[in-house]
Amino acid sequence: MEIFLFAIGFILLATIVAGVKIINQGDEALVERLGRFHARLTPGLHIIIPYIDRLAFKETIREQVLDIQPQTAITRDNVSLDADAVIYWRIVDVRKAYYSVANIRQAMSNLVLTALRSEIGKLELDETFASRAEINQALLDQLDTATDPWGIKVTRVEVRNIAPSRTVLDSMEQQMAAERRKRAVILNSEGERQSAINSAQGEASARIARAEAERQEQILQAQGTAEALRTLAETLSDPKAREALQFYLARNYLDVANAVGASPSSKVLFMDPASIPAALGALLSLADKSDEGDGQKTNGAPAILPPLHLRERPKVEG
């Protein structure tokens, strides 16, 4: 009798314990009564009827991570590559997640693979590397729409690696090397072109500056000559100016002869013998009149010095 009572008590205690359910924070559960959905259990303490009610499904509603293994995809330009992704998702409706799809993770994996191949097939190889953000957004939009009937919210999709085959990588490296060499050649040619332009501009500026300096010099010389001619014309109006001018020319005549004689190279002086007495007479008459200083005007035409004809004899060494 005591054993029977003990067995009944044990059964009652086990039934009570079986009817007490505690749901942790961040989790939700589904209760079925006689095989049909009965209630959704939120975090906390709950009592169910043992042997009639059953805890059919329990899952977290926190965000979860689904890792997609590398899969082969083909781009629009028929290049084969391997791509993988990671999906961040969470359950927003536990009832739909349990009753709408048999295996949530497998269904999401197949959906992600299909969407990933589809998006990569729309792009060329070069675009897949530069358009990763666009691929992520397109996958997020497609998955979020497709999983909404399942009570699942896809929060983020990240394509992690896009790896072409080794042959494609080698071709890409060769292409990049050729592109770098091309840019180097272009930069060198641009540098040489700019250097030539700068040199030409500098030379042109220098020529312009020299021409301007020569022009200015010629203008100044012409102005000086004009000024000298005006001064000479004003001076020649004086009766004594002609005698002074004649003396000045004679002295310069002798200075030139002295300079020619002082040169280290051999010189030959050609002078008309008949003009020597006339030249000496002119010099003596100018000297006498300069010494007289009486201001009297000379009679007759002024004496003209004979020209000197010079020819340099080449110096013979040895």
SERO-4910 file (N, C-alpha, C, O; in steps of 0.05 Angstrom, whole numbers):
BEGIN
 pado doro    nc1    nc2    nc3   cac1   cac2   cac3    cc1    cc2    cc3    oc1    oc2    oc3
  Met    A     17    -24      0      0      0      0     17     25      0     12     44    -15
  Glu    A     38     25     16     55     48     18     70     52     -8     75     75    -17
  Ile    A     77     31    -21     91     33    -47     73     45    -68     81     61    -84
  Phe    A     48     37    -67     28     48    -86     25     78    -82     24     93   -102
  Leu    A     22     86    -58     19    115    -52     44    131    -60     43    153    -71
  Phe    A     66    118    -55     91    132    -63     93    135    -94    102    156   -103
  Ala    A     85    115   -108     85    117   -137     66    138   -148     72    153   -166
  Ile    A     41    139   -134     22    160   -143     33    188   -138     31    206   -154
  Gly    A     46    192   -115     58    218   -108     80    225   -127     82    249   -135
  Phe    A     96    206   -134    118    212   -153    107    220   -180    118    238   -193
  Ile    A     85    206   -189     74    213   -215     62    241   -214     65    256   -233
  Leu    A     48    247   -193     36    274   -190     58    296   -190     55    316   -203
  Leu    A     79    291   -176    101    310   -175    114    313   -202    120    336   -210
  Ala    A    119    292   -217    130    293   -243    112    308   -262    121    322   -280
  Thr    A     85    304   -259     66    318   -276     67    348   -271     66    363   -290
  Ile    A     68    355   -246     69    384   -240     94    396   -251     94    418   -263
  Val    A    117    382   -247    142    393   -257    141    395   -288    152    414   -299
  Ala    A    129    375   -300    128    376   -330    110    398   -340    113    407   -362
  Gly    A     91    407   -323     73    429   -332     85    456   -327     73    476   -337
  Val    A    107    459   -314    120    485   -309    141    489   -330    160    473   -333
  Lys    A    139    511   -344    158    518   -365    169    546   -360    154    565   -354
  Ile    A    195    549   -362    209    575   -358    222    582   -385    239    567   -395
  Ile    A    214    605   -395    226    615   -420    246    637   -414    239    657   -400
  Asn    A    270    634   -423    291    653   -417    287    679   -434    274    680   -454
  Gln    A    300    700   -424    299    726   -438    312    723   -465    334    712   -468
  Gly    A    299    734   -486    309    732   -513    300    708   -528    306    704   -552
  Asp    A    284    691   -515    273    667   -528    243    668   -528    230    682   -512
  Glu    A    231    653   -547    203    649   -548    197    620   -555    214    606   -566
  Ala    A    173    610   -547    167    582   -552    138    580   -561    122    598   -557
  Leu    A    132    558   -575    105    552   -584     94    527   -570    109    507   -566
  Val    A     69    528   -562     56    506   -548     34    495   -566     17    510   -576
  Glu    A     34    469   -569     13    455   -585     -4    439   -565      6    425   -547
  Arg    A    -30    441   -569    -49    425   -553    -63    405   -571    -77    412   -590
  Leu    A    -58    380   -565    -69    358   -581    -62    361   -611    -78    356   -629
  Gly    A    -37    370   -616    -27    371   -643    -32    397   -658    -24    400   -681
  Arg    A    -46    416   -645    -52    441   -658    -40    464   -643    -36    462   -618
  Phe    A    -34    486   -657    -22    509   -644    -41    519   -623    -65    522   -627
  His    A    -29    525   -599    -46    534   -577    -37    562   -567    -54    580   -563
  Ala    A    -12    565   -562     -3    591   -550     26    596   -557     42    577   -564
  Arg    A     34    621   -554     62    629   -557     72    638   -530     60    656   -518
  Leu    A     93    626   -521    104    632   -494    127    653   -497    146    649   -512
  Thr    A    124    674   -482    144    695   -480    162    690   -456    156    673   -440
  Pro    A    184    705   -453    202    701   -430    187    703   -403    172    722   -399
  Gly    A    192    683   -386    179    682   -359    171    654   -352    178    635   -365
  Leu    A    154    652   -331    144    627   -321    116    621   -333     99    639   -334
  His    A    112    596   -342     87    589   -355     79    561   -345     96    544   -339
  Ile    A     52    556   -344     41    530   -336     26    519   -359      8    532   -370
  Ile    A     32    494   -366     18    481   -387      6    455   -376     14    445   -354
  Ile    A    -12    444   -391    -25    419   -382     -8    395   -392     -5    391   -417
  Pro    A      4    381   -374     21    358   -383      5    337   -399    -19    334   -394
  Tyr    A     17    325   -417      7    303   -433    -14    313   -454    -22    298   -472
  Ile    A    -24    338   -450    -42    349   -470    -29    371   -486    -30    372   -510
  Asp    A    -15    389   -471      0    410   -484     29    400   -488     40    385   -472
  Arg    A     40    410   -510     68    402   -516     83    427   -525     74    443   -541
  Leu    A    108    429   -515    126    451   -524    138    443   -551    157    429   -553
  Ala    A    125    454   -573    132    445   -600    158    458   -610    173    445   -624
  Phe    A    162    483   -604    185    498   -617    194    519   -597    179    534   -585
  Lys    A    220    521   -595    233    542   -578    257    552   -593    275    537   -601
  Glu    A    258    579   -596    280    591   -612    285    619   -601    267    632   -590
  Thr    A    309    629   -605    316    656   -597    306    676   -617    305    670   -641
  Ile    A    299    699   -607    291    721   -625    313    742   -628    309    763   -639
  Arg    A    336    735   -617    359    753   -620    371    750   -649    365    731   -663
  Glu    A    388    769   -656    400    768   -682    419    745   -684    435    740   -666
  Gln    A    419    731   -707    436    708   -711    452    712   -736    447    730   -753
  Val    A    473    695   -739    492    697   -761    491    671   -776    493    649   -765
  Leu    A    488    674   -803    489    650   -820    512    653   -839    513    672   -855
  Asp    A    531    635   -837    555    635   -853    551    619   -879    545    595   -877
  Ile    A    554    631   -902    551    618   -927    578    610   -938    596    627   -941
  Gln    A    582    585   -943    607    575   -952    613    584   -981    594    589   -996
  Pro    A    639    585   -989    645    594  -1016    631    577  -1038    631    553  -1036
  Gln    A    620    592  -1057    606    579  -1078    616    590  -1105    625    613  -1107
  Thr    A    614    573  -1126    623    581  -1152    602    597  -1166    578    588  -1167
  Ala    A    610    619  -1178    591    636  -1194    605    645  -1219    630    645  -1220
  Ile    A    589    652  -1239    600    660  -1265    591    689  -1271    567    695  -1269
  Thr    A    610    706  -1278    603    734  -1283    591    737  -1311    589    717  -1326
  Arg    A    584    761  -1318    571    766  -1344    591    762  -1367    583    755  -1389
  Asp    A    617    766  -1362    637    761  -1382    649    733  -1380    672    728  -1389
  Asn    A    634    714  -1369    640    686  -1368    667    680  -1353    683    664  -1363
  Val    A    670    693  -1331    694    687  -1314    684    673  -1289    665    682  -1275
  Ser    A    696    651  -1282    688    635  -1259    703    645  -1234    727    650  -1235
  Leu    A    687    648  -1212    700    657  -1187    685    644  -1164    663    634  -1167
  Asp    A    697    645  -1141    686    635  -1116    678    659  -1098    694    677  -1094
  Ala    A    654    658  -1087    645    679  -1070    630    668  -1046    616    647  -1048
  Asp    A    634    681  -1023    620    672   -999    608    697   -986    615    720   -993
  Ala    A    590    693   -967    576    715   -954    569    707   -926    571    684   -918
  Val    A    560    727   -911    551    723   -883    524    739   -881    522    761   -890
  Ile    A    504    726   -868    478    737   -866    471    742   -836    475    724   -819
  Tyr    A    462    766   -830    452    772   -803    422    773   -804    410    789   -819
  Trp    A    409    757   -787    380    755   -788    369    749   -760    384    742   -742
  Arg    A    343    753   -757    330    746   -732    300    739   -738    289    746   -758
  Ile    A    289    725   -719    261    717   -721    243    738   -709    247    746   -686
  Val    A    224    748   -724    205    768   -714    178    755   -708    162    767   -694
  Asp    A    173    732   -720    147    718   -715    154    688   -713    159    674   -733
  Val    A    154    678   -688    162    650   -683    142    631   -696    150    610   -706
  Arg    A    116    638   -696     96    620   -707    101    616   -737    100    593   -746
  Lys    A    105    638   -752    111    635   -781    137    620   -786    138    604   -804
  Ala    A    157    626   -770    183    613   -774    181    583   -770    197    568   -783
  Tyr    A    163    573   -753    161    545   -748    142    531   -768    147    509   -778
  Tyr    A    120    544   -774     99    531   -790    101    537   -820     89    523   -836
  Ser    A    117    558   -828    119    565   -856    141    551   -871    139    546   -895
  Val    A    162    543   -857    185    530   -870    196    509   -851    196    512   -827
  Ala    A    205    487   -863    213    464   -847    240    469   -834    244    463   -810
  Asn    A    259    479   -850    286    483   -840    295    512   -847    301    518   -870
  Ile    A    295    529   -827    300    558   -833    327    562   -845    330    575   -865
  Arg    A    348    552   -832    375    557   -840    381    546   -868    395    559   -884
  Gln    A    372    522   -873    377    511   -900    362    526   -921    373    531   -943
  Ala    A    338    534   -915    323    550   -935    336    577   -940    338    586   -963
  Met    A    346    590   -919    359    615   -923    386    612   -938    392    628   -955
  Ser    A    400    590   -933    425    586   -947    421    582   -977    435    594   -993
  Asn    A    401    566   -984    395    562  -1012    386    588  -1025    393    594  -1048
  Leu    A    370    604  -1010    361    629  -1021    384    649  -1025    385    663  -1046
  Val    A    402    650  -1007    426    667  -1009    443    659  -1033    452    676  -1048
  Leu    A    448    633  -1036    465    624  -1058    452    631  -1085    466    640  -1103
  Thr    A    426    627  -1087    413    634  -1112    415    664  -1118    421    672  -1141
  Ala    A    410    680  -1098    411    709  -1102    440    719  -1107    444    737  -1124
  Leu    A    459    706  -1094    487    714  -1098    496    708  -1127    509    724  -1140
  Arg    A    490    684  -1136    497    677  -1164    483    695  -1184    495    703  -1204
  Ser    A    458    702  -1178    443    720  -1196    456    747  -1198    458    759  -1219
  Glu    A    463    759  -1175    475    786  -1175    502    786  -1188    509    805  -1202
  Ile    A    518    766  -1183    545    765  -1195    543    761  -1225    559    772  -1240
  Gly    A    523    746  -1234    519    742  -1262    511    767  -1277    513    768  -1302
  Lys    A    502    787  -1263    495    812  -1276    518    831  -1281    516    850  -1295
  Leu    A    541    824  -1269    564    842  -1269    588    829  -1283    589    804  -1284
  Glu    A    605    846  -1294    631    836  -1304    651    833  -1281    646    842  -1259
  Leu    A    673    820  -1287    692    814  -1266    702    839  -1252    703    840  -1228
  Asp    A    710    859  -1268    720    884  -1255    699    897  -1238    706    910  -1218
  Glu    A    674    895  -1246    653    908  -1232    647    894  -1205    637    907  -1186
  Thr    A    652    869  -1204    646    854  -1179    664    864  -1155    655    864  -1132
  Phe    A    688    873  -1161    706    883  -1140    698    911  -1132    700    918  -1108
  Ala    A    689    927  -1151    683    955  -1144    654    959  -1135    647    979  -1124
  Ser    A    637    939  -1140    608    942  -1134    599    924  -1111    577    914  -1111
  Arg    A    617    919  -1092    609    901  -1070    587    913  -1053    569    898  -1045
  Ala    A    587    939  -1049    565    951  -1033    538    948  -1048    518    943  -1035
  Glu    A    538    951  -1074    514    948  -1089    504    919  -1088    480    914  -1087
  Ile    A    523    900  -1089    515    872  -1087    503    866  -1060    482    852  -1058
  Asn    A    515    877  -1039    504    873  -1012    475    884  -1009    458    871   -998
  Gln    A    471    908  -1020    445    919  -1018    424    904  -1034    401    901  -1026
  Ala    A    432    895  -1058    413    879  -1075    406    853  -1061    383    845  -1061
  Leu    A    426    840  -1049    420    815  -1035    402    820  -1010    384    804  -1005
  Leu    A    407    842   -997    390    848   -973    361    852   -981    343    843   -968
  Asp    A    357    867  -1003    330    872  -1012    316    846  -1020    293    842  -1012
  Gln    A    330    830  -1035    317    805  -1044    311    786  -1021    289    774  -1019
  Leu    A    330    783  -1003    326    764   -980    305    774   -961    290    759   -950
  Asp    A    305    800   -956    285    811   -938    257    807   -948    238    801   -933
  Thr    A    254    811   -974    228    807   -986    220    777   -986    197    770   -981
  Ala    A    239    760   -993    233    731   -995    228    718   -968    212    700   -966
  Thr    A    241    728   -946    238    715   -920    216    728   -903    211    719   -881
  Asp    A    204    749   -913    183    761   -897    159    742   -891    149    743   -869
  Pro    A    150    726   -910    129    706   -903    137    686   -883    120    672   -871
  Trp    A    163    682   -879    172    663   -859    175    675   -831    183    661   -812
  Gly    A    168    700   -828    171    713   -802    200    719   -795    207    720   -772
  Ile    A    217    723   -815    246    728   -811    253    755   -822    243    763   -843
  Lys    A    270    770   -808    279    796   -817    309    794   -821    325    789   -803
  Val    A    317    798   -846    346    799   -853    355    827   -849    346    846   -862
  Thr    A    374    831   -831    383    858   -824    408    867   -840    411    891   -845
  Arg    A    424    848   -848    448    856   -863    460    832   -878    458    809   -869
  Val    A    471    838   -901    484    818   -918    512    829   -926    514    852   -935
  Glu    A    532    813   -922    559    821   -929    573    800   -946    575    777   -938
  Val    A    581    807   -970    597    790   -987    626    793   -978    637    814   -980
  Arg    A    637    771   -968    664    773   -956    687    771   -976    704    788   -978
  Asn    A    686    750   -991    709    744  -1009    698    739  -1037    679    725  -1041
  Ile    A    712    751  -1057    707    745  -1085    734    737  -1097    752    754  -1101
  Ala    A    738    712  -1102    764    701  -1110    762    688  -1137    751    666  -1140
  Pro    A    773    700  -1158    775    687  -1184    795    664  -1183    809    660  -1164
  Ser    A    795    649  -1204    813    626  -1206    842    637  -1209    847    660  -1215
  Arg    A    861    618  -1205    889    626  -1207    897    636  -1235    912    655  -1237
  Thr    A    885    624  -1256    891    633  -1283    882    662  -1287    896    679  -1299
  Val    A    858    668  -1277    847    695  -1279    864    715  -1263    869    737  -1272
  Leu    A    873    706  -1239    890    724  -1223    916    730  -1237    925    753  -1236
  Asp    A    928    710  -1249    953    715  -1264    949    734  -1287    965    752  -1292
  Ser    A    926    731  -1301    920    749  -1323    916    778  -1313    924    797  -1325
  Met    A    902    780  -1290    898    806  -1278    924    819  -1270    927    844  -1273
  Glu    A    942    804  -1258    968    815  -1250    983    825  -1274    996    846  -1274
  Gln    A    983    809  -1296    997    818  -1320    984    843  -1332    998    861  -1341
  Gln    A    958    844  -1331    944    868  -1341    951    893  -1324    956    914  -1335
  Met    A    951    889  -1298    958    912  -1280    987    921  -1285    993    945  -1285
  Ala    A   1005    901  -1288   1033    909  -1294   1036    924  -1320   1050    944  -1322
  Ala    A   1021    915  -1340   1022    929  -1366   1010    957  -1363   1020    976  -1375
  Glu    A    989    959  -1347    976    985  -1343    995   1004  -1328    997   1028  -1335
  Arg    A   1010    994  -1309   1029   1011  -1295   1052   1020  -1313   1060   1043  -1312
  Arg    A   1061   1001  -1330   1082   1009  -1349   1072   1030  -1368   1086   1049  -1375
  Lys    A   1047   1027  -1377   1035   1047  -1395   1034   1074  -1382   1040   1094  -1394
  Arg    A   1024   1074  -1356   1022   1100  -1343   1050   1112  -1338   1053   1137  -1340
  Ala    A   1070   1095  -1333   1097   1106  -1330   1107   1118  -1355   1119   1140  -1355
  Val    A   1103   1105  -1378   1111   1116  -1404   1097   1142  -1409   1109   1162  -1419
  Ile    A   1071   1143  -1404   1056   1168  -1408   1066   1190  -1391   1069   1213  -1400
  Leu    A   1071   1184  -1366   1081   1205  -1347   1109   1215  -1356   1114   1239  -1355
  Asn    A   1126   1196  -1365   1152   1205  -1375   1150   1223  -1399   1163   1243  -1401
  Ser    A   1133   1214  -1418   1129   1231  -1442   1117   1258  -1435   1124   1278  -1447
  Glu    A   1098   1258  -1416   1087   1284  -1408   1108   1302  -1395   1108   1326  -1399
  Gly    A   1125   1289  -1379   1147   1304  -1366   1166   1316  -1387   1173   1339  -1385
  Glu    A   1174   1299  -1407   1192   1309  -1428   1178   1331  -1444   1191   1351  -1451
  Arg    A   1153   1327  -1450   1138   1347  -1465   1137   1374  -1450   1141   1395  -1461
  Gln    A   1131   1372  -1424   1129   1396  -1408   1156   1409  -1405   1159   1434  -1405
  Ser    A   1177   1393  -1403   1204   1404  -1401   1212   1418  -1427   1223   1440  -1427
  Ala    A   1205   1406  -1450   1211   1418  -1476   1195   1445  -1479   1206   1464  -1489
  Ile    A   1170   1444  -1470   1154   1469  -1471   1167   1491  -1454   1169   1514  -1462
  Asn    A   1175   1483  -1429   1187   1503  -1411   1213   1513  -1423   1218   1537  -1421
  Ser    A   1229   1495  -1435   1254   1504  -1446   1249   1523  -1470   1262   1544  -1472
  Ala    A   1230   1516  -1487   1223   1533  -1509   1213   1560  -1500   1220   1581  -1511
  Gln    A   1195   1560  -1480   1185   1585  -1469   1207   1602  -1457   1208   1626  -1460
  Gly    A   1226   1588  -1442   1248   1603  -1431   1266   1615  -1452   1275   1638  -1450
  Glu    A   1272   1599  -1473   1289   1609  -1494   1275   1632  -1509   1288   1652  -1516
  Ala    A   1249   1629  -1514   1234   1651  -1527   1234   1676  -1510   1238   1698  -1520
  Ser    A   1231   1673  -1484   1231   1696  -1466   1259   1709  -1466   1261   1733  -1466
  Ala    A   1280   1692  -1466   1307   1703  -1467   1312   1718  -1493   1324   1739  -1493
  Arg    A   1303   1706  -1516   1306   1720  -1541   1292   1747  -1541   1302   1767  -1551
  Ile    A   1268   1746  -1531   1252   1771  -1530   1266   1792  -1512   1267   1816  -1519
  Ala    A   1277   1782  -1490   1291   1801  -1472   1316   1812  -1486   1321   1836  -1484
  Arg    A   1331   1794  -1500   1355   1804  -1514   1348   1823  -1536   1360   1844  -1540
  Ala    A   1326   1817  -1551   1318   1835  -1572   1309   1861  -1561   1314   1882  -1573
  Glu    A   1295   1860  -1539   1286   1885  -1526   1310   1902  -1517   1310   1926  -1519
  Ala    A   1330   1888  -1505   1354   1902  -1496   1369   1914  -1520   1378   1937  -1518
  Glu    A   1372   1899  -1542   1385   1909  -1566   1369   1933  -1577   1381   1953  -1585
  Arg    A   1343   1930  -1577   1327   1952  -1587   1330   1977  -1570   1333   1999  -1581
  Gln    A   1330   1973  -1544   1334   1996  -1526   1361   2008  -1530   1365   2032  -1529
  Glu    A   1382   1990  -1533   1409   2000  -1537   1411   2017  -1563   1423   2038  -1564
  Gln    A   1398   2006  -1585   1399   2021  -1610   1384   2048  -1608   1393   2068  -1619
  Ile    A   1362   2047  -1593   1347   2072  -1589   1365   2093  -1574   1366   2116  -1581
  Leu    A   1378   2083  -1553   1395   2101  -1537   1419   2111  -1554   1426   2134  -1552
  Gln    A   1430   2092  -1570   1453   2101  -1587   1443   2121  -1608   1457   2141  -1613
  Ala    A   1419   2116  -1619   1409   2135  -1638   1403   2162  -1625   1408   2183  -1637
  Gln    A   1392   2161  -1601   1387   2186  -1587   1413   2201  -1581   1415   2225  -1583
  Gly    A   1434   2185  -1572   1460   2197  -1567   1472   2209  -1592   1483   2231  -1591
  Thr    A   1470   2194  -1614   1481   2205  -1639   1466   2230  -1647   1478   2250  -1656
  Ala    A   1439   2229  -1644   1424   2253  -1652   1431   2277  -1634   1434   2300  -1643
  Glu    A   1434   2271  -1608   1442   2292  -1590   1470   2303  -1597   1474   2327  -1596
  Ala    A   1488   2284  -1603   1515   2293  -1611   1515   2310  -1636   1529   2330  -1638
  Leu    A   1498   2301  -1655   1496   2317  -1680   1485   2344  -1675   1494   2364  -1687
  Arg    A   1465   2346  -1658   1454   2372  -1652   1474   2390  -1638   1477   2413  -1644
  Thr    A   1489   2378  -1619   1510   2393  -1605   1532   2402  -1624   1541   2424  -1623
  Leu    A   1539   2383  -1643   1560   2390  -1662   1550   2412  -1681   1566   2430  -1688
  Ala    A   1525   2410  -1689   1515   2431  -1707   1514   2458  -1693   1520   2479  -1705
  Glu    A   1507   2458  -1667   1506   2483  -1653   1535   2494  -1648   1540   2518  -1649
  Thr    A   1553   2475  -1644   1581   2483  -1639   1594   2494  -1665   1609   2513  -1663
  Leu    A   1589   2481  -1687   1601   2490  -1712   1592   2518  -1721   1605   2530  -1739
  Ser    A   1571   2528  -1709   1563   2555  -1716   1582   2576  -1706   1582   2599  -1715
  Asp    A   1599   2568  -1686   1619   2586  -1676   1643   2587  -1696   1651   2566  -1705
  Pro    A   1654   2611  -1702   1677   2612  -1722   1701   2596  -1713   1715   2585  -1730
  Lys    A   1707   2594  -1686   1730   2580  -1677   1725   2550  -1674   1744   2534  -1670
  Ala    A   1701   2541  -1678   1695   2512  -1673   1708   2494  -1694   1716   2472  -1688
  Arg    A   1710   2505  -1719   1722   2489  -1740   1751   2483  -1734   1761   2461  -1738
  Glu    A   1765   2502  -1724   1793   2498  -1717   1796   2478  -1694   1814   2461  -1695
  Ala    A   1779   2481  -1674   1781   2462  -1652   1774   2433  -1661   1786   2414  -1652
  Leu    A   1754   2431  -1679   1747   2405  -1689   1769   2393  -1705   1774   2368  -1703
  Gln    A   1783   2409  -1721   1806   2399  -1736   1828   2389  -1719   1841   2369  -1724
  Phe    A   1833   2404  -1697   1854   2395  -1678   1846   2369  -1664   1862   2352  -1659
  Tyr    A   1821   2367  -1658   1811   2343  -1644   1814   2318  -1662   1821   2297  -1653
  Leu    A   1807   2322  -1688   1809   2299  -1707   1838   2292  -1711   1845   2268  -1713
  Ala    A   1856   2312  -1712   1884   2306  -1716   1895   2290  -1692   1911   2272  -1695
  Arg    A   1887   2298  -1668   1897   2284  -1645   1887   2255  -1644   1902   2237  -1637
  Asn    A   1862   2251  -1651   1851   2224  -1652   1866   2208  -1674   1870   2184  -1671
  Tyr    A   1873   2221  -1695   1888   2208  -1717   1914   2197  -1706   1922   2175  -1712
  Leu    A   1928   2213  -1691   1954   2205  -1679   1950   2183  -1658   1966   2165  -1656
  Asp    A   1928   2185  -1642   1923   2165  -1622   1918   2138  -1635   1927   2117  -1624
  Val    A   1904   2137  -1656   1899   2112  -1670   1925   2100  -1681   1929   2076  -1679
  Ala    A   1942   2117  -1691   1968   2108  -1702   1985   2097  -1679   1998   2076  -1682
  Asn    A   1985   2110  -1656   2000   2100  -1633   1989   2073  -1623   2004   2055  -1617
  Ala    A   1962   2071  -1622   1950   2046  -1614   1957   2023  -1632   1962   2001  -1624
  Val    A   1957   2029  -1658   1965   2009  -1678   1994   2000  -1674   2000   1977  -1675
  Gly    A   2011   2020  -1669   2039   2013  -1665   2044   1998  -1639   2063   1981  -1638
  Ala    A   2028   2003  -1619   2032   1989  -1593   2022   1960  -1593   2027   1946  -1574
  Ser    A   2007   1952  -1613   1996   1925  -1614   2018   1905  -1617   2037   1910  -1632
  Pro    A   2017   1881  -1603   2039   1862  -1605   2041   1849  -1632   2063   1839  -1639
  Ser    A   2020   1848  -1647   2022   1836  -1674   2034   1856  -1694   2034   1880  -1689
  Ser    A   2045   1845  -1715   2058   1862  -1735   2037   1876  -1751   2017   1864  -1759
  Lys    A   2042   1902  -1757   2023   1918  -1773   2039   1931  -1796   2062   1937  -1794
  Val    A   2024   1935  -1818   2035   1949  -1841   2018   1974  -1845   1994   1972  -1849
  Leu    A   2031   1997  -1845   2017   2022  -1848   2021   2032  -1876   2043   2037  -1885
  Phe    A   1998   2034  -1891   1999   2045  -1918   1991   2074  -1917   1969   2081  -1907
  Met    A   2008   2091  -1928   2002   2120  -1928   2013   2132  -1954   2036   2125  -1962
  Asp    A   1998   2148  -1966   2007   2161  -1991   2030   2179  -1985   2027   2198  -1970
  Pro    A   2054   2175  -1997   2077   2192  -1992   2072   2221  -1998   2082   2239  -1985
  Ala    A   2055   2226  -2018   2050   2254  -2025   2034   2268  -2005   2034   2293  -2004
  Ser    A   2019   2253  -1988   2002   2266  -1968   2016   2271  -1942   2005   2284  -1925
  Ile    A   2041   2260  -1938   2054   2263  -1913   2060   2293  -1907   2054   2302  -1885
  Pro    A   2072   2308  -1926   2077   2337  -1920   2051   2352  -1914   2051   2370  -1897
  Ala    A   2030   2345  -1929   2005   2359  -1923   1995   2353  -1896   1985   2371  -1882
  Ala    A   1998   2328  -1887   1988   2321  -1860   2004   2334  -1839   1993   2345  -1819
  Leu    A   2031   2335  -1842   2048   2349  -1823   2043   2379  -1823   2042   2391  -1801
  Gly    A   2039   2390  -1846   2033   2419  -1847   2007   2425  -1834   2005   2446  -1820
  Ala    A   1987   2408  -1837   1962   2413  -1824   1964   2411  -1794   1953   2428  -1779
  Leu    A   1980   2392  -1784   1983   2389  -1755   1998   2413  -1744   1991   2424  -1723
  Leu    A   2020   2422  -1759   2035   2445  -1749   2018   2471  -1750   2020   2487  -1731
  Ser    A   2002   2474  -1770   1986   2498  -1771   1965   2499  -1749   1959   2519  -1738
  Leu    A   1954   2475  -1743   1935   2473  -1721   1949   2479  -1694   1938   2492  -1677
  Ala    A   1973   2469  -1691   1988   2474  -1666   1994   2504  -1663   1991   2515  -1642
  Asp    A   2003   2517  -1686   2009   2545  -1684   1984   2562  -1677   1986   2580  -1661
  Lys    A   1962   2555  -1690   1938   2571  -1685   1928   2566  -1656   1916   2584  -1644
  Ser    A   1932   2542  -1646   1924   2537  -1619   1941   2552  -1600   1931   2561  -1579
  Asp    A   1967   2556  -1606   1984   2571  -1588   1978   2601  -1590   1980   2616  -1570
  Glu    A   1971   2611  -1614   1965   2639  -1616   1941   2647  -1600   1941   2667  -1586
  Gly    A   1920   2631  -1602   1896   2636  -1586   1884   2664  -1590   1871   2674  -1572
  Asp    A   1888   2676  -1613   1878   2704  -1618   1850   2704  -1628   1839   2725  -1632
  Gly    A   1838   2680  -1633   1810   2679  -1641   1806   2686  -1670   1783   2690  -1679
  Gln    A   1828   2689  -1686   1824   2696  -1714   1816   2672  -1729   1824   2649  -1724
  Lys    A   1800   2677  -1749   1790   2655  -1766   1810   2648  -1786   1823   2665  -1799
  Thr    A   1815   2622  -1790   1835   2613  -1810   1824   2618  -1838   1800   2616  -1843
  Asn    A   1844   2624  -1856   1836   2629  -1883   1837   2603  -1899   1853   2585  -1894
  Gly    A   1820   2602  -1917   1819   2578  -1934   1805   2555  -1921   1795   2557  -1899
  Ala    A   1805   2533  -1935   1791   2509  -1926   1807   2495  -1904   1832   2496  -1905
  Pro    A   1795   2482  -1885   1810   2468  -1864   1825   2444  -1876   1817   2431  -1895
  Ala    A   1849   2440  -1863   1866   2418  -1873   1853   2392  -1867   1841   2388  -1846
  Ile    A   1854   2373  -1886   1842   2347  -1883   1865   2327  -1880   1883   2326  -1896
  Leu    A   1863   2310  -1859   1884   2289  -1854   1880   2266  -1873   1858   2258  -1878
  Pro    A   1902   2256  -1883   1900   2233  -1901   1891   2208  -1887   1898   2205  -1863
  Pro    A   1877   2191  -1899   1868   2167  -1886   1890   2147  -1883   1909   2145  -1898
  Leu    A   1887   2131  -1862   1905   2109  -1856   1893   2083  -1866   1870   2077  -1862
  His    A   1910   2068  -1880   1902   2041  -1889   1918   2021  -1874   1942   2019  -1877
  Leu    A   1904   2004  -1858   1917   1985  -1841   1911   1957  -1850   1889   1950  -1859
  Arg    A   1932   1941  -1848   1928   1912  -1854   1946   1897  -1835   1970   1901  -1833
  Glu    A   1933   1879  -1820   1948   1863  -1800   1962   1840  -1813   1950   1824  -1827
  Arg    A   1988   1838  -1807   2004   1816  -1818   2002   1793  -1798   2008   1797  -1774
  Pro    A   1996   1769  -1806   1994   1746  -1787   2021   1741  -1775   2042   1741  -1789
  Lys    A   2021   1735  -1749   2045   1730  -1734   2054   1701  -1739   2039   1682  -1736
  Val    A   2079   1699  -1746   2091   1673  -1752   2106   1663  -1727   2125   1677  -1719
  Glu    A   2098   1641  -1717   2111   1630  -1693   2135   1612  -1701   2135   1600  -1722
  Gly    A   2156   1612  -1683   2179   1595  -1687   2199   1607  -1705   2220   1594  -1711
***
